[in-house]
Amino acid sequence: MSETVETNPILRRPALVCGSMIAGVLALVLASPFLPSVQDGVVPVALAQRDLFFSDRGDGGVVITDSRNGQDVAMLEPGEGGFVRGTVRSLVRERKREDIGSAIPFRLTAWQTGQITLEDQATGRKLDLTGFGETNARAFARFLSNRE
């Protein structure tokens, strides 16, 4: 009396339809990080963007340099800028795992939507810094406006 999906064509079609829908939703979810973010039907526009190098000094400080003109943007003294240091170190750690050097800068972008992102152009990893709170996002945003 028990029929399986394989032998009953009436049960096979709904099973295939459900399986296809699940596969489609899964594909969209997995592809979403690669699709442009759209809010209210508008593709976000970059308001400010800067490519930066972060390099350690011998005394424990960190120098942030504009990759286009070689000018120092900011200097973090030893013990300050904990969020900036931690965020950049996590991206650098990923570069080391993938055996990528430091020749490619990080891209800092302020978007029309209010987001501030830090993208590792070497690995393609992008962090939404506003997700860590306004204070932490501002710690990076100052590097966009500081044109020494």
C-alpha atoms as an extended CHARMM CRD file, in Angstrom:
* protein
*
       148  EXT
         1         1  MET       CA              0.0000000000        0.0000000000        0.0000000000  PROA      1               0.0000000000
         2         2  SER       CA              2.9010000000        2.3940000000        0.4410000000  PROA      2               0.0000000000
         3         3  GLU       CA              4.0730000000        4.0390000000       -2.7790000000  PROA      3               0.0000000000
         4         4  THR       CA              7.3050000000        5.9450000000       -3.0500000000  PROA      4               0.0000000000
         5         5  VAL       CA              7.9090000000        9.2090000000       -4.9070000000  PROA      5               0.0000000000
         6         6  GLU       CA              9.9190000000        7.2720000000       -7.5120000000  PROA      6               0.0000000000
         7         7  THR       CA              7.0390000000        5.0220000000       -8.5560000000  PROA      7               0.0000000000
         8         8  ASN       CA              4.1340000000        7.4670000000       -8.2490000000  PROA      8               0.0000000000
         9         9  PRO       CA              4.1940000000       10.1840000000      -10.9800000000  PROA      9               0.0000000000
        10        10  ILE       CA              1.5990000000       12.2260000000       -9.0900000000  PROA      10              0.0000000000
        11        11  LEU       CA              4.0290000000       12.6510000000       -6.1800000000  PROA      11              0.0000000000
        12        12  ARG       CA              7.1220000000       13.1120000000       -8.3800000000  PROA      12              0.0000000000
        13        13  ARG       CA              6.1070000000       16.4730000000       -9.9080000000  PROA      13              0.0000000000
        14        14  PRO       CA              5.4430000000       18.2960000000       -6.6090000000  PROA      14              0.0000000000
        15        15  ALA       CA              8.6880000000       16.8970000000       -5.2200000000  PROA      15              0.0000000000
        16        16  LEU       CA             10.6210000000       18.2020000000       -8.2590000000  PROA      16              0.0000000000
        17        17  VAL       CA              8.9230000000       21.6100000000       -8.0610000000  PROA      17              0.0000000000
        18        18  CYS       CA              9.6900000000       21.9370000000       -4.3410000000  PROA      18              0.0000000000
        19        19  GLY       CA             13.2760000000       20.7970000000       -4.8600000000  PROA      19              0.0000000000
        20        20  SER       CA             13.7480000000       23.3170000000       -7.6900000000  PROA      20              0.0000000000
        21        21  MET       CA             12.3490000000       26.1440000000       -5.5600000000  PROA      21              0.0000000000
        22        22  ILE       CA             14.6510000000       25.2590000000       -2.6810000000  PROA      22              0.0000000000
        23        23  ALA       CA             17.6580000000       25.1190000000       -5.0180000000  PROA      23              0.0000000000
        24        24  GLY       CA             16.7130000000       28.5200000000       -6.5210000000  PROA      24              0.0000000000
        25        25  VAL       CA             16.3840000000       30.1890000000       -3.1290000000  PROA      25              0.0000000000
        26        26  LEU       CA             19.6740000000       28.6700000000       -2.0000000000  PROA      26              0.0000000000
        27        27  ALA       CA             21.3900000000       29.9620000000       -5.1730000000  PROA      27              0.0000000000
        28        28  LEU       CA             20.0510000000       33.4960000000       -4.5550000000  PROA      28              0.0000000000
        29        29  VAL       CA             21.1700000000       33.4640000000       -0.9420000000  PROA      29              0.0000000000
        30        30  LEU       CA             24.6650000000       32.2960000000       -1.8790000000  PROA      30              0.0000000000
        31        31  ALA       CA             24.9410000000       34.8740000000       -4.6920000000  PROA      31              0.0000000000
        32        32  SER       CA             23.6630000000       37.8260000000       -2.6370000000  PROA      32              0.0000000000
        33        33  PRO       CA             27.0930000000       39.0060000000       -1.3910000000  PROA      33              0.0000000000
        34        34  PHE       CA             28.1570000000       39.4330000000       -5.0290000000  PROA      34              0.0000000000
        35        35  LEU       CA             25.0770000000       41.4020000000       -6.1100000000  PROA      35              0.0000000000
        36        36  PRO       CA             24.9660000000       45.2140000000       -5.7800000000  PROA      36              0.0000000000
        37        37  SER       CA             23.1490000000       46.3920000000       -2.6850000000  PROA      37              0.0000000000
        38        38  VAL       CA             19.9030000000       48.1540000000       -3.5380000000  PROA      38              0.0000000000
        39        39  GLN       CA             17.8530000000       50.1940000000       -1.0980000000  PROA      39              0.0000000000
        40        40  ASP       CA             14.6140000000       51.7980000000       -2.2540000000  PROA      40              0.0000000000
        41        41  GLY       CA             15.4260000000       50.9230000000       -5.8670000000  PROA      41              0.0000000000
        42        42  VAL       CA             18.6560000000       52.9650000000       -5.9180000000  PROA      42              0.0000000000
        43        43  VAL       CA             22.0880000000       51.4890000000       -6.5440000000  PROA      43              0.0000000000
        44        44  PRO       CA             24.4370000000       52.9920000000       -3.9240000000  PROA      44              0.0000000000
        45        45  VAL       CA             26.8350000000       55.6860000000       -5.0690000000  PROA      45              0.0000000000
        46        46  ALA       CA             30.2670000000       56.2190000000       -3.5440000000  PROA      46              0.0000000000
        47        47  LEU       CA             30.5410000000       59.6900000000       -1.9900000000  PROA      47              0.0000000000
        48        48  ALA       CA             34.2020000000       59.3820000000       -1.0470000000  PROA      48              0.0000000000
        49        49  GLN       CA             36.7890000000       56.7120000000       -1.6820000000  PROA      49              0.0000000000
        50        50  ARG       CA             40.4320000000       56.2810000000       -0.8220000000  PROA      50              0.0000000000
        51        51  ASP       CA             42.9590000000       53.4900000000       -1.2880000000  PROA      51              0.0000000000
        52        52  LEU       CA             45.1420000000       53.1000000000        1.7910000000  PROA      52              0.0000000000
        53        53  PHE       CA             48.1790000000       51.2360000000        3.0250000000  PROA      53              0.0000000000
        54        54  PHE       CA             48.4970000000       50.4040000000        6.7340000000  PROA      54              0.0000000000
        55        55  SER       CA             52.0530000000       49.7760000000        7.9100000000  PROA      55              0.0000000000
        56        56  ASP       CA             53.5060000000       49.0610000000       11.3330000000  PROA      56              0.0000000000
        57        57  ARG       CA             56.2400000000       51.2490000000       12.7680000000  PROA      57              0.0000000000
        58        58  GLY       CA             59.0500000000       49.8840000000       14.8890000000  PROA      58              0.0000000000
        59        59  ASP       CA             57.6810000000       51.5320000000       18.0470000000  PROA      59              0.0000000000
        60        60  GLY       CA             54.2330000000       49.9020000000       17.7220000000  PROA      60              0.0000000000
        61        61  GLY       CA             52.5600000000       52.7560000000       15.8840000000  PROA      61              0.0000000000
        62        62  VAL       CA             50.7050000000       52.4090000000       12.6050000000  PROA      62              0.0000000000
        63        63  VAL       CA             51.1060000000       54.7090000000        9.5970000000  PROA      63              0.0000000000
        64        64  ILE       CA             48.1480000000       55.0840000000        7.2080000000  PROA      64              0.0000000000
        65        65  THR       CA             49.2690000000       56.1870000000        3.7350000000  PROA      65              0.0000000000
        66        66  ASP       CA             47.3160000000       57.2300000000        0.6360000000  PROA      66              0.0000000000
        67        67  SER       CA             48.3040000000       54.7830000000       -2.1010000000  PROA      67              0.0000000000
        68        68  ARG       CA             47.8690000000       57.3130000000       -4.9190000000  PROA      68              0.0000000000
        69        69  ASN       CA             50.1610000000       60.0930000000       -3.7210000000  PROA      69              0.0000000000
        70        70  GLY       CA             52.1950000000       58.4240000000       -0.9680000000  PROA      70              0.0000000000
        71        71  GLN       CA             51.1480000000       61.0590000000        1.5880000000  PROA      71              0.0000000000
        72        72  ASP       CA             50.6260000000       60.0460000000        5.2120000000  PROA      72              0.0000000000
        73        73  VAL       CA             46.9270000000       60.2930000000        6.0520000000  PROA      73              0.0000000000
        74        74  ALA       CA             47.2050000000       59.5310000000        9.7650000000  PROA      74              0.0000000000
        75        75  MET       CA             49.4320000000       58.0000000000       12.3620000000  PROA      75              0.0000000000
        76        76  LEU       CA             48.1650000000       55.8140000000       15.1920000000  PROA      76              0.0000000000
        77        77  GLU       CA             50.4040000000       56.0030000000       18.2050000000  PROA      77              0.0000000000
        78        78  PRO       CA             51.1000000000       52.8270000000       20.1980000000  PROA      78              0.0000000000
        79        79  GLY       CA             47.9980000000       51.8380000000       22.1510000000  PROA      79              0.0000000000
        80        80  GLU       CA             45.4780000000       53.9550000000       20.2120000000  PROA      80              0.0000000000
        81        81  GLY       CA             43.0820000000       53.0480000000       17.3960000000  PROA      81              0.0000000000
        82        82  GLY       CA             42.2020000000       49.5870000000       18.7010000000  PROA      82              0.0000000000
        83        83  PHE       CA             39.2680000000       49.0440000000       16.3280000000  PROA      83              0.0000000000
        84        84  VAL       CA             41.2640000000       50.1840000000       13.2970000000  PROA      84              0.0000000000
        85        85  ARG       CA             44.2030000000       47.9740000000       14.2580000000  PROA      85              0.0000000000
        86        86  GLY       CA             42.0370000000       44.9200000000       14.9190000000  PROA      86              0.0000000000
        87        87  THR       CA             40.0380000000       45.2810000000       11.7170000000  PROA      87              0.0000000000
        88        88  VAL       CA             43.0820000000       45.7130000000        9.4990000000  PROA      88              0.0000000000
        89        89  ARG       CA             44.9530000000       42.8940000000       11.2560000000  PROA      89              0.0000000000
        90        90  SER       CA             42.0870000000       40.4910000000       10.5560000000  PROA      90              0.0000000000
        91        91  LEU       CA             42.2780000000       41.3410000000        6.8460000000  PROA      91              0.0000000000
        92        92  VAL       CA             46.0870000000       41.0780000000        6.8340000000  PROA      92              0.0000000000
        93        93  ARG       CA             45.8570000000       37.6820000000        8.5510000000  PROA      93              0.0000000000
        94        94  GLU       CA             43.6140000000       36.4960000000        5.7030000000  PROA      94              0.0000000000
        95        95  ARG       CA             46.1450000000       37.7760000000        3.1590000000  PROA      95              0.0000000000
        96        96  LYS       CA             48.9040000000       35.8300000000        4.8920000000  PROA      96              0.0000000000
        97        97  ARG       CA             46.8070000000       32.6490000000        4.8340000000  PROA      97              0.0000000000
        98        98  GLU       CA             46.3710000000       33.0790000000        1.0900000000  PROA      98              0.0000000000
        99        99  ASP       CA             50.0670000000       34.0060000000        0.6620000000  PROA      99              0.0000000000
       100       100  ILE       CA             49.2830000000       37.5150000000       -0.6450000000  PROA      100             0.0000000000
       101       101  GLY       CA             51.7160000000       40.3520000000       -0.0020000000  PROA      101             0.0000000000
       102       102  SER       CA             51.0410000000       43.9350000000        1.0210000000  PROA      102             0.0000000000
       103       103  ALA       CA             51.4880000000       45.6010000000       -2.3820000000  PROA      103             0.0000000000
       104       104  ILE       CA             47.7360000000       46.0120000000       -2.9680000000  PROA      104             0.0000000000
       105       105  PRO       CA             45.9970000000       48.7410000000       -0.9120000000  PROA      105             0.0000000000
       106       106  PHE       CA             42.7660000000       48.5410000000        1.0420000000  PROA      106             0.0000000000
       107       107  ARG       CA             39.8340000000       50.5840000000       -0.3180000000  PROA      107             0.0000000000
       108       108  LEU       CA             37.8510000000       52.7080000000        2.1310000000  PROA      108             0.0000000000
       109       109  THR       CA             34.5050000000       53.9690000000        0.7890000000  PROA      109             0.0000000000
       110       110  ALA       CA             31.7030000000       56.1540000000        2.1540000000  PROA      110             0.0000000000
       111       111  TRP       CA             28.4280000000       55.3590000000        0.3910000000  PROA      111             0.0000000000
       112       112  GLN       CA             25.3630000000       57.4920000000       -0.2730000000  PROA      112             0.0000000000
       113       113  THR       CA             23.3910000000       55.0240000000        1.8620000000  PROA      113             0.0000000000
       114       114  GLY       CA             25.4390000000       55.9900000000        4.9240000000  PROA      114             0.0000000000
       115       115  GLN       CA             27.5260000000       52.8220000000        4.9020000000  PROA      115             0.0000000000
       116       116  ILE       CA             31.2810000000       52.9120000000        5.2400000000  PROA      116             0.0000000000
       117       117  THR       CA             33.0960000000       49.8870000000        3.8730000000  PROA      117             0.0000000000
       118       118  LEU       CA             36.6670000000       48.6570000000        3.9570000000  PROA      118             0.0000000000
       119       119  GLU       CA             37.5300000000       46.3610000000        1.0720000000  PROA      119             0.0000000000
       120       120  ASP       CA             40.6280000000       44.2400000000        0.7720000000  PROA      120             0.0000000000
       121       121  GLN       CA             41.2580000000       44.5260000000       -2.9500000000  PROA      121             0.0000000000
       122       122  ALA       CA             43.6860000000       41.5970000000       -2.8000000000  PROA      122             0.0000000000
       123       123  THR       CA             41.1910000000       39.0480000000       -1.4220000000  PROA      123             0.0000000000
       124       124  GLY       CA             37.8980000000       40.7030000000       -2.3860000000  PROA      124             0.0000000000
       125       125  ARG       CA             36.6620000000       40.6880000000        1.2060000000  PROA      125             0.0000000000
       126       126  LYS       CA             34.5110000000       43.7070000000        2.0840000000  PROA      126             0.0000000000
       127       127  LEU       CA             33.5760000000       44.7790000000        5.6070000000  PROA      127             0.0000000000
       128       128  ASP       CA             30.6070000000       47.0320000000        6.3800000000  PROA      128             0.0000000000
       129       129  LEU       CA             32.1370000000       49.1310000000        9.1490000000  PROA      129             0.0000000000
       130       130  THR       CA             28.7990000000       50.7300000000       10.0710000000  PROA      130             0.0000000000
       131       131  GLY       CA             27.7350000000       47.2920000000       11.2930000000  PROA      131             0.0000000000
       132       132  PHE       CA             30.2250000000       47.7170000000       14.1490000000  PROA      132             0.0000000000
       133       133  GLY       CA             28.5850000000       50.9400000000       15.3450000000  PROA      133             0.0000000000
       134       134  GLU       CA             28.8270000000       54.6220000000       14.5100000000  PROA      134             0.0000000000
       135       135  THR       CA             31.8740000000       55.2970000000       16.6730000000  PROA      135             0.0000000000
       136       136  ASN       CA             33.8720000000       52.5080000000       15.0530000000  PROA      136             0.0000000000
       137       137  ALA       CA             32.8100000000       53.5890000000       11.5540000000  PROA      137             0.0000000000
       138       138  ARG       CA             33.9340000000       57.1540000000       12.3280000000  PROA      138             0.0000000000
       139       139  ALA       CA             37.3530000000       55.8120000000       13.3490000000  PROA      139             0.0000000000
       140       140  PHE       CA             37.8320000000       54.9060000000        9.6720000000  PROA      140             0.0000000000
       141       141  ALA       CA             35.7520000000       57.7310000000        8.1120000000  PROA      141             0.0000000000
       142       142  ARG       CA             38.2820000000       60.3220000000        9.2980000000  PROA      142             0.0000000000
       143       143  PHE       CA             40.7980000000       58.8000000000        6.8630000000  PROA      143             0.0000000000
       144       144  LEU       CA             38.5260000000       59.8320000000        3.9770000000  PROA      144             0.0000000000
       145       145  SER       CA             38.3980000000       63.5190000000        4.8710000000  PROA      145             0.0000000000
       146       146  ASN       CA             41.9380000000       63.9200000000        6.1630000000  PROA      146             0.0000000000
       147       147  ARG       CA             43.8350000000       65.2920000000        3.1720000000  PROA      147             0.0000000000
       148       148  GLU       CA             47.2060000000       66.2250000000        4.6470000000  PROA      148             0.0000000000
